[in-house]
Amino acid sequence: MRIYSSKKFDVLIENFNLPNGKQVEKAFVRHRGSVVIAPFLGPERIILIKQYRPILLSLIHI
């Protein structure tokens, strides 16, 4: 069931079957697509940048 739609993403609620046989209802975001560029310094070294995401903080308080 679609809860919200915008140009960039949709919010949906659907039922999922877990490996243990239980069925659960989960809300999730379906995004139209994005790109990530990850700079690797070597086989086991990657540069990460901390990025503030206010939407995640507001969802925690719902």
N, CA, C and O atoms as a GROMACS GRO file, in nm:
protein
  248
    1MET      N    1   0.084  -0.117   0.000
    1MET     CA    2   0.000   0.000   0.000
    1MET      C    3   0.090   0.124   0.000
    1MET      O    4   0.179   0.137   0.084
    2ARG      N    5   0.065   0.213  -0.094
    2ARG     CA    6   0.142   0.337  -0.103
    2ARG      C    7   0.086   0.438  -0.004
    2ARG      O    8  -0.034   0.467  -0.005
    3ILE      N    9   0.173   0.491   0.084
    3ILE     CA   10   0.134   0.588   0.185
    3ILE      C   11   0.159   0.730   0.138
    3ILE      O   12   0.081   0.821   0.166
    4TYR      N   13   0.270   0.749   0.064
    4TYR     CA   14   0.309   0.882   0.018
    4TYR      C   15   0.388   0.868  -0.111
    4TYR      O   16   0.464   0.773  -0.127
    5SER      N   17   0.371   0.963  -0.202
    5SER     CA   18   0.448   0.966  -0.327
    5SER      C   19   0.500   1.106  -0.352
    5SER      O   20   0.433   1.205  -0.323
    6SER      N   21   0.621   1.113  -0.406
    6SER     CA   22   0.678   1.240  -0.449
    6SER      C   23   0.755   1.213  -0.578
    6SER      O   24   0.758   1.100  -0.627
    7LYS      N   25   0.819   1.317  -0.631
    7LYS     CA   26   0.897   1.300  -0.754
    7LYS      C   27   1.017   1.209  -0.733
    7LYS      O   28   1.059   1.140  -0.826
    8LYS      N   29   1.072   1.207  -0.611
    8LYS     CA   30   1.196   1.134  -0.586
    8LYS      C   31   1.178   1.001  -0.516
    8LYS      O   32   1.262   0.912  -0.531
    9PHE      N   33   1.071   0.984  -0.438
    9PHE     CA   34   1.055   0.858  -0.366
    9PHE      C   35   0.909   0.833  -0.328
    9PHE      O   36   0.825   0.923  -0.333
   10ASP      N   37   0.882   0.707  -0.291
   10ASP     CA   38   0.751   0.666  -0.240
   10ASP      C   39   0.771   0.601  -0.103
   10ASP      O   40   0.876   0.542  -0.076
   11VAL      N   41   0.671   0.613  -0.017
   11VAL     CA   42   0.670   0.542   0.111
   11VAL      C   43   0.561   0.437   0.101
   11VAL      O   44   0.446   0.469   0.069
   12LEU      N   45   0.597   0.312   0.129
   12LEU     CA   46   0.503   0.201   0.116
   12LEU      C   47   0.498   0.119   0.244
   12LEU      O   48   0.591   0.121   0.324
   13ILE      N   49   0.387   0.048   0.263
   13ILE     CA   50   0.374  -0.051   0.370
   13ILE      C   51   0.334  -0.181   0.303
   13ILE      O   52   0.237  -0.186   0.227
   14GLU      N   53   0.409  -0.288   0.332
   14GLU     CA   54   0.379  -0.418   0.274
   14GLU      C   55   0.402  -0.527   0.377
   14GLU      O   56   0.473  -0.508   0.476
   15ASN      N   57   0.340  -0.643   0.353
   15ASN     CA   58   0.361  -0.760   0.437
   15ASN      C   59   0.475  -0.843   0.381
   15ASN      O   60   0.485  -0.862   0.260
   16PHE      N   61   0.562  -0.892   0.470
   16PHE     CA   62   0.676  -0.973   0.430
   16PHE      C   63   0.675  -1.103   0.510
   16PHE      O   64   0.639  -1.105   0.628
   17ASN      N   65   0.714  -1.212   0.445
   17ASN     CA   66   0.729  -1.340   0.513
   17ASN      C   67   0.873  -1.355   0.557
   17ASN      O   68   0.965  -1.346   0.476
   18LEU      N   69   0.893  -1.379   0.686
   18LEU     CA   70   1.026  -1.400   0.742
   18LEU      C   71   1.069  -1.544   0.723
   18LEU      O   72   0.984  -1.632   0.702
   19PRO      N   73   1.200  -1.571   0.729
   19PRO     CA   74   1.248  -1.709   0.714
   19PRO      C   75   1.188  -1.806   0.816
   19PRO      O   76   1.177  -1.925   0.789
   20ASN      N   77   1.147  -1.756   0.934
   20ASN     CA   78   1.088  -1.843   1.036
   20ASN      C   79   0.939  -1.868   1.014
   20ASN      O   80   0.875  -1.933   1.096
   21GLY      N   81   0.882  -1.816   0.904
   21GLY     CA   82   0.743  -1.837   0.871
   21GLY      C   83   0.648  -1.728   0.917
   21GLY      O   84   0.533  -1.725   0.875
   22LYS      N   85   0.694  -1.639   1.004
   22LYS     CA   86   0.609  -1.531   1.052
   22LYS      C   87   0.591  -1.426   0.943
   22LYS      O   88   0.680  -1.404   0.860
   23GLN      N   89   0.475  -1.362   0.944
   23GLN     CA   90   0.449  -1.252   0.851
   23GLN      C   91   0.451  -1.122   0.929
   23GLN      O   92   0.389  -1.111   1.035
   24VAL      N   93   0.522  -1.022   0.876
   24VAL     CA   94   0.533  -0.892   0.942
   24VAL      C   95   0.497  -0.782   0.842
   24VAL      O   96   0.515  -0.797   0.722
   25GLU      N   97   0.446  -0.672   0.897
   25GLU     CA   98   0.416  -0.554   0.816
   25GLU      C   99   0.529  -0.454   0.834
   25GLU      O  100   0.563  -0.420   0.948
   26LYS      N  101   0.589  -0.408   0.725
   26LYS     CA  102   0.702  -0.315   0.731
   26LYS      C  103   0.676  -0.196   0.640
   26LYS      O  104   0.622  -0.210   0.530
   27ALA      N  105   0.717  -0.078   0.687
   27ALA     CA  106   0.714   0.042   0.605
   27ALA      C  107   0.853   0.063   0.548
   27ALA      O  108   0.953   0.039   0.617
   28PHE      N  109   0.862   0.108   0.424
   28PHE     CA  110   0.992   0.130   0.362
   28PHE      C  111   0.980   0.238   0.255
   28PHE      O  112   0.871   0.274   0.211
   29VAL      N  113   1.096   0.288   0.215
   29VAL     CA  114   1.105   0.392   0.112
   29VAL      C  115   1.156   0.329  -0.016
   29VAL      O  116   1.258   0.259  -0.016
   30ARG      N  117   1.085   0.354  -0.125
   30ARG     CA  118   1.132   0.310  -0.257
   30ARG      C  119   1.182   0.436  -0.328
   30ARG      O  120   1.105   0.528  -0.356
   31HIS      N  121   1.311   0.438  -0.356
   31HIS     CA  122   1.377   0.554  -0.417
   31HIS      C  123   1.393   0.530  -0.566
   31HIS      O  124   1.412   0.416  -0.610
   32ARG      N  125   1.385   0.635  -0.642
   32ARG     CA  126   1.396   0.624  -0.788
   32ARG      C  127   1.537   0.590  -0.836
   32ARG      O  128   1.558   0.552  -0.951
   33GLY      N  129   1.634   0.604  -0.746
   33GLY     CA  130   1.772   0.572  -0.782
   33GLY      C  131   1.866   0.680  -0.735
   33GLY      O  132   1.828   0.796  -0.720
   34SER      N  133   1.987   0.642  -0.713
   34SER     CA  134   2.088   0.738  -0.670
   34SER      C  135   2.225   0.686  -0.708
   34SER      O  136   2.240   0.573  -0.756
   35VAL      N  137   2.324   0.768  -0.686
   35VAL     CA  138   2.461   0.733  -0.720
   35VAL      C  139   2.549   0.760  -0.598
   35VAL      O  140   2.530   0.859  -0.528
   36VAL      N  141   2.643   0.671  -0.574
   36VAL     CA  142   2.739   0.689  -0.467
   36VAL      C  143   2.878   0.674  -0.526
   36VAL      O  144   2.906   0.579  -0.600
   37ILE      N  145   2.965   0.766  -0.492
   37ILE     CA  146   3.106   0.756  -0.531
   37ILE      C  147   3.184   0.733  -0.403
   37ILE      O  148   3.183   0.817  -0.313
   38ALA      N  149   3.253   0.621  -0.395
   38ALA     CA  150   3.328   0.586  -0.274
   38ALA      C  151   3.478   0.586  -0.306
   38ALA      O  152   3.525   0.501  -0.382
   39PRO      N  153   3.552   0.681  -0.249
   39PRO     CA  154   3.696   0.689  -0.275
   39PRO      C  155   3.775   0.586  -0.192
   39PRO      O  156   3.778   0.594  -0.070
   40PHE      N  157   3.836   0.491  -0.259
   40PHE     CA  158   3.920   0.390  -0.194
   40PHE      C  159   4.066   0.434  -0.198
   40PHE      O  160   4.116   0.476  -0.301
   41LEU      N  161   4.133   0.423  -0.084
   41LEU     CA  162   4.275   0.453  -0.075
   41LEU      C  163   4.359   0.328  -0.097
   41LEU      O  164   4.479   0.337  -0.123
   42GLY      N  165   4.298   0.215  -0.086
   42GLY     CA  166   4.364   0.086  -0.103
   42GLY      C  167   4.261  -0.024  -0.091
   42GLY      O  168   4.142   0.005  -0.077
   43PRO      N  169   4.304  -0.150  -0.098
   43PRO     CA  170   4.209  -0.261  -0.094
   43PRO      C  171   4.121  -0.264   0.032
   43PRO      O  172   4.008  -0.311   0.027
   44GLU      N  173   4.172  -0.213   0.144
   44GLU     CA  174   4.095  -0.217   0.268
   44GLU      C  175   4.082  -0.080   0.334
   44GLU      O  176   4.056  -0.072   0.455
   45ARG      N  177   4.098   0.027   0.257
   45ARG     CA  178   4.085   0.163   0.312
   45ARG      C  179   3.994   0.246   0.223
   45ARG      O  180   4.012   0.254   0.102
   46ILE      N  181   3.892   0.307   0.287
   46ILE     CA  182   3.795   0.388   0.215
   46ILE      C  183   3.773   0.518   0.293
   46ILE      O  184   3.779   0.519   0.416
   47ILE      N  185   3.749   0.627   0.223
   47ILE     CA  186   3.722   0.756   0.287
   47ILE      C  187   3.571   0.770   0.304
   47ILE      O  188   3.496   0.756   0.207
   48LEU      N  189   3.526   0.799   0.426
   48LEU     CA  190   3.386   0.823   0.454
   48LEU      C  191   3.370   0.964   0.511
   48LEU      O  192   3.455   1.011   0.587
   49ILE      N  193   3.261   1.030   0.474
   49ILE     CA  194   3.234   1.165   0.523
   49ILE      C  195   3.106   1.159   0.606
   49ILE      O  196   3.004   1.107   0.561
   50LYS      N  197   3.111   1.212   0.728
   50LYS     CA  198   2.993   1.216   0.813
   50LYS      C  199   2.896   1.319   0.754
   50LYS      O  200   2.935   1.432   0.726
   51GLN      N  201   2.770   1.278   0.737
   51GLN     CA  202   2.671   1.365   0.677
   51GLN      C  203   2.546   1.370   0.766
   51GLN      O  204   2.492   1.266   0.803
   52TYR      N  205   2.503   1.489   0.800
   52TYR     CA  206   2.385   1.508   0.885
   52TYR      C  207   2.259   1.476   0.806
   52TYR      O  208   2.240   1.526   0.696
   53ARG      N  209   2.173   1.392   0.862
   53ARG     CA  210   2.047   1.355   0.797
   53ARG      C  211   1.931   1.387   0.890
   53ARG      O  212   1.891   1.301   0.969
   54PRO      N  213   1.875   1.509   0.884
   54PRO     CA  214   1.770   1.548   0.978
   54PRO      C  215   1.644   1.462   0.970
   54PRO      O  216   1.576   1.445   1.071
   55ILE      N  217   1.612   1.408   0.854
   55ILE     CA  218   1.490   1.327   0.841
   55ILE      C  219   1.498   1.203   0.928
   55ILE      O  220   1.398   1.159   0.984
   56LEU      N  221   1.617   1.145   0.942
   56LEU     CA  222   1.631   1.027   1.027
   56LEU      C  223   1.605   1.061   1.172
   56LEU      O  224   1.543   0.982   1.244
   57LEU      N  225   1.650   1.176   1.217
   57LEU     CA  226   1.627   1.217   1.355
   57LEU      C  227   1.479   1.242   1.380
   57LEU      O  228   1.429   1.209   1.488
   58SER      N  229   1.408   1.300   1.284
   58SER     CA  230   1.266   1.328   1.305
   58SER      C  231   1.185   1.199   1.305
   58SER      O  232   1.083   1.191   1.374
   59LEU      N  233   1.227   1.097   1.231
   59LEU     CA  234   1.156   0.970   1.230
   59LEU      C  235   1.172   0.894   1.361
   59LEU      O  236   1.083   0.817   1.398
   60ILE      N  237   1.281   0.914   1.432
   60ILE     CA  238   1.305   0.846   1.558
   60ILE      C  239   1.203   0.890   1.662
   60ILE      O  240   1.167   0.811   1.749
   61HIS      N  241   1.156   1.013   1.655
   61HIS     CA  242   1.067   1.070   1.755
   61HIS      C  243   0.919   1.049   1.725
   61HIS      O  244   0.834   1.096   1.800
   62ILE      N  245   0.887   0.981   1.616
   62ILE     CA  246   0.745   0.959   1.581
   62ILE      C  247   0.683   0.860   1.678
   62ILE      O  248   0.565   0.828   1.666
   0.00000   0.00000   0.00000
